[in-house]
Amino acid sequence: MALLMDPLTAAIVGSVISSAAQGLLMPPPEMPATGIVRTLPAESKTGVMQPLWQGEAKIDGKTYMLSPGAQIRDELNMIIFPTMVQTPVRVRYQLDYAGAVHRVWILSSAEARLPGNR
């Protein structure tokens, strides 16, 4: 038994299905700008940090200890736990007087594109 649909309903259903299918093919939009403009310390270094492991940070292939009061901030400038870093990320970081990683700022994609953060 075939269902009959009036032309207007068929057009609306076809449009909805077409829009949904097109949305699945599009890449997800980049995270919206939050309005946060971070001024990171000029003396901080840039690098790619691997996921942290047992109090150690591996940045650009070099292993550092985390300082006792180390802070890691995400793209929204929120302090996060070290275990929340699950993939390699581009960062700016500072070392303490003993050479341990003391502050880390995970860069947003927009920040990572800036000339000083490459």
N, C-alpha and C positions, 0 to 999 in steps of 0.2 A: 504494500500500500504506500503510495507516494504522498508526501505532504506537499500541499500547494501553498505557496507564499505569494502575497501580493508584491508587486514590483518595488514598492517603497521599502518594505521590510527586507526584501532580498538585497537591496542596495545598501541599507544600513548595516546588515549583518556582514555583507561582503567587505564593506569599508572597515568595520571593526576588526575582522579577521586579517585583512591586509595590513592594517596599522600594527596589530600585535606581532605579526610575522616580521615586519620590517624592524620593529623594536628589538626583536631577538637577534637580528643580524648586525645591529649597530653596536660598536664598542661602548662600554659603560662610560658615562661622562666623568671627567676629572672631578675630584672632590672640590666643592665650591670654596671660594676664598672666604676665609673667616674674618678678614679685616685685621688680623694680627700681623703686625710688622715687627719682626724680631731684630734687634740689634745685637748681634753676637760679638763676643770679644774679638778684637782684631788679632790678638796673639793666639787665638785658638787655631788648631790645625784641621785640615780636611782629610777625609779618608772614607773607606768602605769598611764598616764593622760587621763581622760575622756574628751569629747568635752567641750570646754569652754562655760560658760554661764554668761552673764551680768557682766563681769569683774572679774569672779571668776574661779579659776582652781581647779579641784578635782584630786588629785594625791594620789593613793593608799588609797582611801576612806577618805582622809583628805581634807577639803576645805580651800583654800588660796585665798586671794585677789591678783589681778595682780598689780604690781607696775605701777606708771604712765609711766615709760619709758620701760616697759617690751618688750622683744624681743623673738620671737618664730622663730626658724630656722628649716627648713625641712631637709630631708635626703640629699639634695644637698647643704646644708648650706645657702640656700636663706631665707631671712626674709619673713615670711608670716603673713597674718592677722589672728587673733585668730579665726575668724569664718571659716577658712579653715580647722580646725581640726574637722573632721566629725565622726571619730570613735576612740575608745580607742587606744592609741599608747604608746609604750615604749619610755621613755625619760630620759635624764639627765637634771637636773635643779638646779638653784641657787636661794636662797632667798636673799632679801635685808636686811638692818639693822632692818627694822620694821617687818620682817617675811612675806613679800609679795613675790610672785614669780616674779623674775626679769629677768632671762634668762632661756630659754628652748631650748634644742636640741632634735629634734625627731630623734631617732636612725634608721638607715637603718637595714635591716634584718641581714646583715653581722656584723654591729656594735653591735646589740642586742645579737649576739651569743658569743661575747667576754666575758671572765670570769668577768671582772670588771663591766660589764653592766647588769648583771643578777639580 
